[in-house]
């Protein structure tokens, strides 16, 4: 079968691999119908994910059809349309039982797909702990509508959930990339008093204004002054930092009001510093919003009810055979790209 493979630092390539097989009674093999490219894939390509294994099939954002299940799998069966969770988790350890599935202590737990074991930018993928990591797609929801449920939407949903947003809040979201927009969609479910999105890319600002006209937008150079103006000079009650740039961590806590909450969703390429003397007296609460994909059934229900719509984020579609061009477009942010859907085909190639 055709796969997109991590060859070495700086290089992905299309390669042929055998179709995966069941290795454990809790496994499932899924025929991938649609996959996507994520910024985390680029982190692997650039060598920023030390645990990523050279030779692994990349991709952790996908939907498909269950092809085969292990003898212990009970929640899904062959023929079911499913989303695939970015995380593999056992469902039984201390963290899984408390919903912190990103911290699963099983040796195969956490971010494995497309990082430590073969992922889903391929025609087929083996999913460990299938009863935990696969969610059935409602009949009324298309593959394109469900594509981001297992990763980027799960990230936004988790970040909004832990941010303690109330209806009286001014919420600032820094970054309007795919994760930022998914975070915005989930923050909107909380119905805060006002939402401000900070973004430097003009095409993404236009996207926000076109699709979410009630959301305020501002560029980073004017963000602090704008937030203070819109909040009675207090600052934002809640800030979600989703950009991960060198300057945005500082911008996040500067824009937060005293005793406010800052949720760090972004994945940084380098360490960030807490300048405690500068922050003294702000009494801020910091939370980190690394995805805990434990709410996928709920997000699928919200999609089915028309309360979340991520399909507008898909600006480009490529077949798997042209994924290298898709990566070029995505990495260089060309042609107004936000997210790319990759059609992985339905033919059985071993």
N, C-alpha and C positions, 0 to 999 in steps of 0.2 A: 504494500500500500504506500501511497505518497505521504510524506511527512515534511514539515519544516523543522529542521534540526539545528541545534546549537553546536557548531563545529569547533570554534575557539573564540577567544575574546575578539570582538569586532566582526564576527562572521556567522551568519545563519545561511543555510542552504537547503534546497529541496533534495531529499534523499528517499530511497526506497527502503522500507522495513517490512518485516513479516506482520501480518495482522495479529493483534494481541490476543492472548488466551486467558481464561480464568486461571488464577494462581492460588486463590484462597476461597474458602466457602462463602466469604462475605463480599466477594468481588462481583462486578458486573462489567460486561463489555458493551459499549455504546457506539452505535453507528452515528458519527458526527454529521449533522446536516448543515449546521451553521456555526462558525467560530468567529472570534474577533481578535484584534490586536490591542494589547494593553501597554501602557507606559512601563509597567513592570517587566514586560518582555524586552523593552529597550534597556532597562537596567541590567538584565542578564547579558544582553549583547555587549554592553559597555563594560562588563566586568564588575558591576556594583553589587552583585549578589554572590558572595563567595561560596555559598552552599550549592549553587547551580552546578549541575554535572555536565561536563562536555559530552556531546553525543546524545543528549536528551532531546526528545521531541518537545518543542515549546508550545505554549498556549494553555491558558487556564480559564478561558471565558468561552463557553460553548453550550449548545443545545443539541439534542439528537434523539435517537430512537434506541431503546434497549434491545440489544441483539441476543444476549445470553446472560444468565445470572448463576451465581454459585448456589450451592444447596442450602445455605443458611439465609439467603435473601428472601424477605417476605413482603416488603413494601412496594416493590416494583416487579414487573414481569416483562418478558419479551413482547415487543410491540408498543410499549408505553412510550409516549413522548415525554422527555425529561429535560430539566435544566441540570447542569453539573456545577456543584459547589466548588469554588476555588480552593477550599480547604478540605483535606481528608481528616475525618475525626471519628473516634471509636464510639462516642456516645456513652461511655461507661466510666471514664476516669473522673477525678475530682473536678477538673475544669469543664469538661463536657457537660456534666450534670448540672452545672451552674450557668450554662449558656456561653462559656468562654471557649468556644470550640477552636479558636485560633491557637490556643495554648494546650491543645490535646497532647498528653504525655506519651501516647503510643509512638513507637519508633517510626511509623509511617504517617503520623499525624502532622497537622499544620499545612503549610504551603508545600505540597509535594508535586502535584500535577504541573507539568511543564517546567519544573525546577529540578527536583530530585528523581522523579519518575516521568515516563513519557506522558505528554499532555495531549491537547486536543486540536492543534493545528495539523490535523491528519484526518484520514478517512474513518479511523476507529480509535477508541481510547479505552483502556482498562481503568475502572474506577474502584479503588478499595473502599471498604465500608459503605457499600452502595445504598444500604437502607438509610444511612445518615446523609450521604452526599448527593443523592439524586432526589429531585422533587418533580412530581408529575405535573405537566402543563395542562391547564384546563382546555377543553375542546374549543372554547371561544377565543383563546389566545394563540396568536401566530408565533412561529419561531422567532421572527424579527422582534416582536413585542417582548418575548421572554429572554432574549439573548443576553442581557446584562444582569439578569437576576442573581446569578451565582457569584458575581464579583463586584463590578463597579457600582451597581445599584445596592448590593448588600453593604458595601462600604458606606455609601451615602445614608442608607437607612440606619445602620448602626451608629454612625456619627451623630445623626439627628436625635436618635433615641437617648444617647448618653449625655446630650447637651442640656437637658432640663429646660427646654424652651417653653415659655408661657405665652399667652395671648397678649400680654402687655409689653413684650420684649421688642427691642430693636436688635435684629440679628445681622451680623456682617459675615459674608462668605468671601474669603480671599481665594480667587482662582475660579475661572469659568471653563476649565477643561472638562473632559468627560466626567471625572469624579466630582468636580465642582458642580456641574449641572445636575448630576444625580443627587448630590447632597442638597442642592436647591429644591429639587422636586420633593424630597423627603421633609425638608424644613417647611415647605409650603403646607404640608399636611398638618403641621402644628398650628397654623393660622396665627403667626405672631403679628404684632402691630405693624411692623414694617421690616422689609428685607432689603439689604444693600449688597450688591455683588461688586467686588473690586477685581478688575481685569485690565491688563495692558494691551491685549490683542484686539484690534478694532473689529475684526470679523466676528470674534466671539461676543463682543459687546453688542454688535448688531443682532446676533443670534438671540441673545437674551432679550433684547428690546422687542424683537419680532415675535417671539414665542411666549414671553412672560412680561407683558407690558406694565404690570403693576409692580414689578421689581425695579428698584433704583439701581443705577450703575454708576461707577466712578473709576477713574484710573488711579494707579498706586500713588502717583505724585500728589494727588489731591485728596487722597482717601482720608487721612487723619482729620483734616479741616472739615471735609464733607460729613463725616460721621458725627463729629461734635455738633455741627450745625443742625443735623437732623435728630439729634438726641438731647436737645436742651443743654448742650455742652458737657454732658456726662460721659459720653462714650457708649459703645455698644454693650448691651447686656450680655450677649453671647457672641463670640467670634469663632468661626470655624476656618482653620487655616488649611487650605486644600491645594496650595500652589507649590510649596516646597522649594522656592527660590532662596537665594542667599539672603535676601532682604525681607522676605515675607514673614518670617518668624518674629522678628522685632516689630514689624508693622502690626502683627496680630495683637501682641500684648499692649502696644502703645494705643491702639484703637479701643481696647476694652475699658469699660468704666471701672472705677475702684470697686472691689468686691464682685467683679464680673467673672465670667467663665470663658476660658479659651480651650477649645477642642482642636488638637493637632491631628489632622487627618493625613497630611502630606507625608510622603516618603522622601527623605533628604539623601542627597549623595554624600554629604559631609556632616560632621557633628555640628550641633547648634549650641549656643552659649546662653545661659540664663544670667543676664547682668543684674544680679540681685541688688547692688547699691542703687542702680537707676530705677529699679522696680519697687524699691522699699516704700511701703505705705499703700501700695495699690491693693494688697490683700487678694491677689487673684487665685483662682482655682484652675489648674491645668488638668486636662484629660487627654489621653491619646486615643485616637479613633481607628487604630488598625482593625481591619475588617474582622468581625465575628459573624460569619454567615449563618446565623441560627434562625433567621426570620424569613426564609425564602418562601415558605408556604403563604405567609402573610402578604409578602410583596406580590406574589402571583395572584392572590385574591384581589388586591388593590388594583392590579393591572386589569383583571377580568371585569372589575366594577367601573373601570374608566377613571380611576382616581390617580393613577400614575401612567404616564406615557413616555417611554424612553425612545420610541422609534424615530423621532425627529433627529436624534443624535447620530443616526446612521446616515452619513453623508456620502459614503462611497461603498460599492460592493464589487468584490473581485472573486474569481474562481481560485481554488487552492493552487492551481498551476501557475497563477500570476501573483502569488503572495509576496514575492521579492519586490515587485513594483509597488504593491500595497504598503510594504514596510517603508519603502523610499518616500512615498507620499506622506505617510504618517509621521515618520521621524523628522522630516523637513517641514512639516506643517504646511504643505502646499495645498492649493486649490480649496481653501476654507475647510479642510478636513477636521472633523471632530472624532468620529468613530468609523471604523471600516468593518463591514461584514464580509466574511470569507466563506464562500459556498464550497463545502467539502465533498459534495457529490454523494451518490447513493449506490454506486457500483461496488461489488465485492471483489476487491483485488488483494490477493494474499502475497 
